[in-house]
């Protein structure tokens, strides 16, 4: 089994920054793509960013140029650096980690951006 522990959410003013972390533990031989998704109130969960084991990244258009995904394979941790935050970035952020053919989700961390 794989466990994911997220941290780094909080309340920030528009224009501010936050850094999310998600650490994976458990019976893991190799981690594939890791990513971040978010869900705003009343909306479906949407992709924010993904990063492959080789470091290739993919971002939602709404966060390009503002958010940066990175990972530390030795620490089994994925990060999301969020800059120039906007009120529309408010939501619960979930990390996602793929191990072999299984996909795991973190518990979610709240990000609130005030105007």
Secondary structure, DSSP 8 states (H G I E B T S, - for coil): -EEEEEE--EEEETT--EEEEEEEEES-S----EEEEEE-TTS--EEEEEE-TT--EEE-TTTTTTEEEEEETTTTEEEEEE-S--GGG-EEEEEEEEETTEEEE---EEEEEE-
